[in-house]
């Protein structure tokens, strides 16, 4: 078999791997495959493209941003410290990105039937092993090439060939170790999520992994806000601890490669003990990378021999039925589905995402003067933007078991009320966290933290308006499911609507503040505008719904 044929067949296998990985992380979607296989196939394809784009954009941004901070920013210590810390931070974050953005796909490699299609072909065991390896390479080839090229090339152009070669070696070791760790995590996740006793423990494992992934993504997406501060902190720490401190850092992975690159460029500009520590640790981690590469190959051989075993003993249990109101039953159903869908976990950490994103902004503005009400208004508007996306994300739960739900005698207004109630939880959390963050900085008025708290009822208005409009636009007035990624146009429109509806009370506050300069009158105006807006939205919602 020619290499081109093997590469093409590996592409088919990698597509199957993405499909299996998607179902592994979202087991409730097994029903969707039978209900509408074409739709879920398109959804997985969109998710794959989106994931590839995000990974590429993040790694490219990370490479350029760290290189600029390491080679241009003179405020970060001496040149040897900048080079060592800059390369080390890039390697650390590359390790994090590879793991958190590829766990679901890698898990799909270890399902029992992922190799079943090529196994029917007249291929030897060796050919199947090679196909598994090529399929694995196709999944990671884009981020791997970016990590191995961008930062080393920038280092070559900005500093010289010596540090560039060390950077290339460090990047290669980081990729090998991270993929090895990712493989181990994927095997562990698959075993634990299938072998643990009892559905509650199964759910706990999946939810824990989902929240961990979501937190990792939050850190990755918001790196532009905190990366400069992190580099400054590590550089100051390295300088402040002196020779012993830098030597200890040089022993840690992947700081050893950063200090080794600095030693190659600046020679005895670094302490002799630090140079020895960096050389010894780098050699050791290079050996670990080689071992990791070999073990990853051994783990991939499990694919061609039937995947990872997930045998377990099932216990028969009594099934209990309980009667609930329509609103409570829909919310209960959505909460259960949320624990089985890895993408849904992001909804519950939106407040944390906003906190990580807004804290550096507030800290920067507070350096020159005390924070004004404008800071609170801008922060709240970010929350309004995500409020529109949240209600769409909650509607995504209805894609699971859609054909069954469509046959139930549930009015669209009841369904919308349940979705609005679910969407309020992250919005309330966001406003409370924004209020707490504002309280941590010097303010021109102690009443400023009340702005996000007063804004909380607006979350109901935003969710109600965006939800009703979505049902009218996509379902002709009836309850309909929406995929955040597959229907990106509707998601973007929902975000814009949330921002526009949520900004109206804030404009009322700002106008009153300009005219009177009184925070109490401005807060009262904000409340009054919210009441008027809520009455207007509630009067229009029945016109958009058919039942």
Secondary structure, 3 states (H helix, E strand, C coil): CCHHHHHHHHHHHHHHHHHHHHHHHEHHHHHHHHHCHHHHHHHHHHHHHHHHHHHHHHHHHHHHHHHHHHHCCCCCCCHHHHHHHHHHHHHHHHHHHHHHCCHHHHHHCCCCCCCHHHHCCCCCHHHHHHHHHHHHHHHHHHHHHHHHHHHHHHHHHHCCHHHHHHHHHHHHHHHHHHHHHHHHHHHHHHHHHHHCCCHHHHHHHHHHHHHHHHHHHHHHHCHHHHHHHHHHHHHHHHHHHHHHHHHHHHCCCCHHHHHHHHHHHHHHHCCHHHHHHHHHHHHHHHHHHHHHHHHHHHHHCCHHHCCCCCCCCCCCCCCCCCCCCHHHHHHHHHHHHHCCEHHHHHHHCHHHHHHHHHHHHHHHHHCCCCECHHHHHHHHHHHHHHHHHHHHHHHHHHHCCHHHHHCCCCCHHHHHHHHHHHHHHHHHHHHHHHHHHHHCCCECCCCCCHHHHHHHHHHHHHHHHHHHHHHHHHHCCCCCCCCCCCCHHHHHHHHHHHHHHHHHHHHHHHHHHHHHCCHHHHHHHHHHHHHHHHHHHHHHHHHHCCC
